[in-house]
Amino acid sequence: MQLSERTAELESSQRRLSQLEKDLVETSLANEEYRAEVARLGAQFDVTNSQLREARSQASWVNTDLTNVHQLAAQLSSQKVTRSDFCLMCNPTHGFLFSD
C-alpha cells in the first residue's frame, strides 16, 4: 500500500514539475518579447528625441531669421522716403516735379 501511495505521489509531483517547466518556458519567452519591445521602444525614443532636438534647433534659426527680417523691415520703414521728399530732393526750388 505504501508503495502505491508513494508511486502516485511521485507521479503527481512529476506532473506538477512538468507543468512548472512549461510555465517557466512560457514566462521566459514572454520575458524575451518584453525585453525586445523595451529595446525597440528605447531606440524609437532616441530617434524621436534626436528629431525633436533638430526641430528645436531649426525653429531657433527660423525665429532668429524672422527677428532679423522684422528688424530690417522696421529699419527700412523708418528710413522710408516719401514721394514728396524725393521730389524736393530732386528739385528743391520748385518742389514737386509731378503731382501726387
PyMOL CGO cylinders between C-alpha atoms (Angstrom):
from pymol import cmd
from pymol.cgo import CYLINDER

trace = [
    CYLINDER, 0.00, 0.00, 0.00, 2.66, 2.41, 0.95, 0.3, 1, 1, 1, 1, 1, 1,
    CYLINDER, 2.66, 2.41, 0.95, 4.49, 1.76, -2.33, 0.3, 1, 1, 1, 1, 1, 1,
    CYLINDER, 4.49, 1.76, -2.33, 1.41, 2.58, -4.42, 0.3, 1, 1, 1, 1, 1, 1,
    CYLINDER, 1.41, 2.58, -4.42, 0.84, 5.79, -2.46, 0.3, 1, 1, 1, 1, 1, 1,
    CYLINDER, 0.84, 5.79, -2.46, 4.45, 6.83, -2.97, 0.3, 1, 1, 1, 1, 1, 1,
    CYLINDER, 4.45, 6.83, -2.97, 4.20, 5.99, -6.66, 0.3, 1, 1, 1, 1, 1, 1,
    CYLINDER, 4.20, 5.99, -6.66, 1.04, 8.10, -7.02, 0.3, 1, 1, 1, 1, 1, 1,
    CYLINDER, 1.04, 8.10, -7.02, 2.68, 10.94, -5.10, 0.3, 1, 1, 1, 1, 1, 1,
    CYLINDER, 2.68, 10.94, -5.10, 5.77, 10.73, -7.30, 0.3, 1, 1, 1, 1, 1, 1,
    CYLINDER, 5.77, 10.73, -7.30, 3.66, 10.77, -10.50, 0.3, 1, 1, 1, 1, 1, 1,
    CYLINDER, 3.66, 10.77, -10.50, 1.74, 13.77, -9.20, 0.3, 1, 1, 1, 1, 1, 1,
    CYLINDER, 1.74, 13.77, -9.20, 5.00, 15.57, -8.41, 0.3, 1, 1, 1, 1, 1, 1,
    CYLINDER, 5.00, 15.57, -8.41, 6.32, 14.78, -11.90, 0.3, 1, 1, 1, 1, 1, 1,
    CYLINDER, 6.32, 14.78, -11.90, 3.15, 16.24, -13.49, 0.3, 1, 1, 1, 1, 1, 1,
    CYLINDER, 3.15, 16.24, -13.49, 3.48, 19.39, -11.38, 0.3, 1, 1, 1, 1, 1, 1,
    CYLINDER, 3.48, 19.39, -11.38, 7.17, 19.65, -12.30, 0.3, 1, 1, 1, 1, 1, 1,
    CYLINDER, 7.17, 19.65, -12.30, 6.35, 19.22, -15.96, 0.3, 1, 1, 1, 1, 1, 1,
    CYLINDER, 6.35, 19.22, -15.96, 3.68, 21.93, -15.75, 0.3, 1, 1, 1, 1, 1, 1,
    CYLINDER, 3.68, 21.93, -15.75, 6.09, 24.23, -13.91, 0.3, 1, 1, 1, 1, 1, 1,
    CYLINDER, 6.09, 24.23, -13.91, 8.70, 23.68, -16.64, 0.3, 1, 1, 1, 1, 1, 1,
    CYLINDER, 8.70, 23.68, -16.64, 6.14, 24.61, -19.32, 0.3, 1, 1, 1, 1, 1, 1,
    CYLINDER, 6.14, 24.61, -19.32, 5.16, 27.71, -17.35, 0.3, 1, 1, 1, 1, 1, 1,
    CYLINDER, 5.16, 27.71, -17.35, 8.82, 28.64, -17.00, 0.3, 1, 1, 1, 1, 1, 1,
    CYLINDER, 8.82, 28.64, -17.00, 9.39, 28.30, -20.76, 0.3, 1, 1, 1, 1, 1, 1,
    CYLINDER, 9.39, 28.30, -20.76, 6.29, 30.44, -21.49, 0.3, 1, 1, 1, 1, 1, 1,
    CYLINDER, 6.29, 30.44, -21.49, 7.40, 33.06, -18.96, 0.3, 1, 1, 1, 1, 1, 1,
    CYLINDER, 7.40, 33.06, -18.96, 10.91, 33.11, -20.42, 0.3, 1, 1, 1, 1, 1, 1,
    CYLINDER, 10.91, 33.11, -20.42, 9.53, 33.62, -23.93, 0.3, 1, 1, 1, 1, 1, 1,
    CYLINDER, 9.53, 33.62, -23.93, 7.25, 36.39, -22.71, 0.3, 1, 1, 1, 1, 1, 1,
    CYLINDER, 7.25, 36.39, -22.71, 10.21, 37.97, -20.92, 0.3, 1, 1, 1, 1, 1, 1,
    CYLINDER, 10.21, 37.97, -20.92, 12.30, 37.88, -24.11, 0.3, 1, 1, 1, 1, 1, 1,
    CYLINDER, 12.30, 37.88, -24.11, 9.45, 39.50, -26.06, 0.3, 1, 1, 1, 1, 1, 1,
    CYLINDER, 9.45, 39.50, -26.06, 9.13, 42.14, -23.34, 0.3, 1, 1, 1, 1, 1, 1,
    CYLINDER, 9.13, 42.14, -23.34, 12.86, 42.90, -23.42, 0.3, 1, 1, 1, 1, 1, 1,
    CYLINDER, 12.86, 42.90, -23.42, 12.80, 43.14, -27.22, 0.3, 1, 1, 1, 1, 1, 1,
    CYLINDER, 12.80, 43.14, -27.22, 9.84, 45.53, -27.04, 0.3, 1, 1, 1, 1, 1, 1,
    CYLINDER, 9.84, 45.53, -27.04, 11.61, 47.66, -24.41, 0.3, 1, 1, 1, 1, 1, 1,
    CYLINDER, 11.61, 47.66, -24.41, 14.74, 47.79, -26.61, 0.3, 1, 1, 1, 1, 1, 1,
    CYLINDER, 14.74, 47.79, -26.61, 12.66, 48.73, -29.67, 0.3, 1, 1, 1, 1, 1, 1,
    CYLINDER, 12.66, 48.73, -29.67, 10.87, 51.48, -27.74, 0.3, 1, 1, 1, 1, 1, 1,
    CYLINDER, 10.87, 51.48, -27.74, 14.19, 52.77, -26.38, 0.3, 1, 1, 1, 1, 1, 1,
    CYLINDER, 14.19, 52.77, -26.38, 15.60, 53.03, -29.90, 0.3, 1, 1, 1, 1, 1, 1,
    CYLINDER, 15.60, 53.03, -29.90, 12.42, 54.71, -31.11, 0.3, 1, 1, 1, 1, 1, 1,
    CYLINDER, 12.42, 54.71, -31.11, 12.66, 57.18, -28.23, 0.3, 1, 1, 1, 1, 1, 1,
    CYLINDER, 12.66, 57.18, -28.23, 16.27, 58.01, -29.14, 0.3, 1, 1, 1, 1, 1, 1,
    CYLINDER, 16.27, 58.01, -29.14, 15.31, 58.68, -32.77, 0.3, 1, 1, 1, 1, 1, 1,
    CYLINDER, 15.31, 58.68, -32.77, 12.32, 60.82, -31.77, 0.3, 1, 1, 1, 1, 1, 1,
    CYLINDER, 12.32, 60.82, -31.77, 14.40, 62.72, -29.23, 0.3, 1, 1, 1, 1, 1, 1,
    CYLINDER, 14.40, 62.72, -29.23, 17.04, 63.46, -31.89, 0.3, 1, 1, 1, 1, 1, 1,
    CYLINDER, 17.04, 63.46, -31.89, 14.36, 64.66, -34.30, 0.3, 1, 1, 1, 1, 1, 1,
    CYLINDER, 14.36, 64.66, -34.30, 12.90, 66.90, -31.61, 0.3, 1, 1, 1, 1, 1, 1,
    CYLINDER, 12.90, 66.90, -31.61, 16.31, 68.43, -30.87, 0.3, 1, 1, 1, 1, 1, 1,
    CYLINDER, 16.31, 68.43, -30.87, 16.84, 69.03, -34.60, 0.3, 1, 1, 1, 1, 1, 1,
    CYLINDER, 16.84, 69.03, -34.60, 13.39, 70.63, -34.95, 0.3, 1, 1, 1, 1, 1, 1,
    CYLINDER, 13.39, 70.63, -34.95, 14.06, 72.89, -31.96, 0.3, 1, 1, 1, 1, 1, 1,
    CYLINDER, 14.06, 72.89, -31.96, 17.37, 73.92, -33.48, 0.3, 1, 1, 1, 1, 1, 1,
    CYLINDER, 17.37, 73.92, -33.48, 15.70, 74.72, -36.80, 0.3, 1, 1, 1, 1, 1, 1,
    CYLINDER, 15.70, 74.72, -36.80, 12.94, 76.63, -35.02, 0.3, 1, 1, 1, 1, 1, 1,
    CYLINDER, 12.94, 76.63, -35.02, 15.58, 78.68, -33.22, 0.3, 1, 1, 1, 1, 1, 1,
    CYLINDER, 15.58, 78.68, -33.22, 17.22, 79.53, -36.57, 0.3, 1, 1, 1, 1, 1, 1,
    CYLINDER, 17.22, 79.53, -36.57, 13.85, 80.42, -38.07, 0.3, 1, 1, 1, 1, 1, 1,
    CYLINDER, 13.85, 80.42, -38.07, 12.97, 82.63, -35.10, 0.3, 1, 1, 1, 1, 1, 1,
    CYLINDER, 12.97, 82.63, -35.10, 16.34, 84.36, -35.38, 0.3, 1, 1, 1, 1, 1, 1,
    CYLINDER, 16.34, 84.36, -35.38, 15.85, 84.87, -39.12, 0.3, 1, 1, 1, 1, 1, 1,
    CYLINDER, 15.85, 84.87, -39.12, 12.33, 86.23, -38.61, 0.3, 1, 1, 1, 1, 1, 1,
    CYLINDER, 12.33, 86.23, -38.61, 13.57, 88.60, -35.93, 0.3, 1, 1, 1, 1, 1, 1,
    CYLINDER, 13.57, 88.60, -35.93, 16.26, 89.84, -38.29, 0.3, 1, 1, 1, 1, 1, 1,
    CYLINDER, 16.26, 89.84, -38.29, 13.71, 90.34, -41.08, 0.3, 1, 1, 1, 1, 1, 1,
    CYLINDER, 13.71, 90.34, -41.08, 11.39, 92.26, -38.75, 0.3, 1, 1, 1, 1, 1, 1,
    CYLINDER, 11.39, 92.26, -38.75, 14.26, 94.43, -37.55, 0.3, 1, 1, 1, 1, 1, 1,
    CYLINDER, 14.26, 94.43, -37.55, 15.29, 95.14, -41.14, 0.3, 1, 1, 1, 1, 1, 1,
    CYLINDER, 15.29, 95.14, -41.14, 11.69, 95.98, -42.11, 0.3, 1, 1, 1, 1, 1, 1,
    CYLINDER, 11.69, 95.98, -42.11, 11.42, 98.35, -39.16, 0.3, 1, 1, 1, 1, 1, 1,
    CYLINDER, 11.42, 98.35, -39.16, 14.71, 99.98, -40.09, 0.3, 1, 1, 1, 1, 1, 1,
    CYLINDER, 14.71, 99.98, -40.09, 13.64, 100.37, -43.73, 0.3, 1, 1, 1, 1, 1, 1,
    CYLINDER, 13.64, 100.37, -43.73, 10.28, 101.77, -42.67, 0.3, 1, 1, 1, 1, 1, 1,
    CYLINDER, 10.28, 101.77, -42.67, 11.99, 104.36, -40.51, 0.3, 1, 1, 1, 1, 1, 1,
    CYLINDER, 11.99, 104.36, -40.51, 14.24, 105.34, -43.44, 0.3, 1, 1, 1, 1, 1, 1,
    CYLINDER, 14.24, 105.34, -43.44, 11.43, 105.37, -45.99, 0.3, 1, 1, 1, 1, 1, 1,
    CYLINDER, 11.43, 105.37, -45.99, 11.48, 108.38, -48.27, 0.3, 1, 1, 1, 1, 1, 1,
    CYLINDER, 11.48, 108.38, -48.27, 8.10, 109.67, -49.37, 0.3, 1, 1, 1, 1, 1, 1,
    CYLINDER, 8.10, 109.67, -49.37, 7.43, 110.72, -52.93, 0.3, 1, 1, 1, 1, 1, 1,
    CYLINDER, 7.43, 110.72, -52.93, 7.16, 114.34, -51.86, 0.3, 1, 1, 1, 1, 1, 1,
    CYLINDER, 7.16, 114.34, -51.86, 10.50, 114.18, -50.06, 0.3, 1, 1, 1, 1, 1, 1,
    CYLINDER, 10.50, 114.18, -50.06, 12.05, 112.67, -53.18, 0.3, 1, 1, 1, 1, 1, 1,
    CYLINDER, 12.05, 112.67, -53.18, 10.69, 115.47, -55.36, 0.3, 1, 1, 1, 1, 1, 1,
    CYLINDER, 10.69, 115.47, -55.36, 12.07, 118.12, -53.02, 0.3, 1, 1, 1, 1, 1, 1,
    CYLINDER, 12.07, 118.12, -53.02, 15.45, 116.42, -53.06, 0.3, 1, 1, 1, 1, 1, 1,
    CYLINDER, 15.45, 116.42, -53.06, 15.47, 116.36, -56.87, 0.3, 1, 1, 1, 1, 1, 1,
    CYLINDER, 15.47, 116.36, -56.87, 14.26, 119.94, -57.37, 0.3, 1, 1, 1, 1, 1, 1,
    CYLINDER, 14.26, 119.94, -57.37, 14.39, 121.88, -54.10, 0.3, 1, 1, 1, 1, 1, 1,
    CYLINDER, 14.39, 121.88, -54.10, 13.47, 125.25, -55.63, 0.3, 1, 1, 1, 1, 1, 1,
    CYLINDER, 13.47, 125.25, -55.63, 10.31, 124.20, -57.45, 0.3, 1, 1, 1, 1, 1, 1,
    CYLINDER, 10.31, 124.20, -57.45, 9.08, 121.48, -55.16, 0.3, 1, 1, 1, 1, 1, 1,
    CYLINDER, 9.08, 121.48, -55.16, 7.06, 118.79, -56.90, 0.3, 1, 1, 1, 1, 1, 1,
    CYLINDER, 7.06, 118.79, -56.90, 8.14, 117.72, -60.36, 0.3, 1, 1, 1, 1, 1, 1,
    CYLINDER, 8.14, 117.72, -60.36, 4.93, 115.78, -60.78, 0.3, 1, 1, 1, 1, 1, 1,
    CYLINDER, 4.93, 115.78, -60.78, 1.66, 115.71, -58.98, 0.3, 1, 1, 1, 1, 1, 1,
    CYLINDER, 1.66, 115.71, -58.98, 0.65, 113.03, -56.50, 0.3, 1, 1, 1, 1, 1, 1,
]
cmd.load_cgo(trace, "trace")
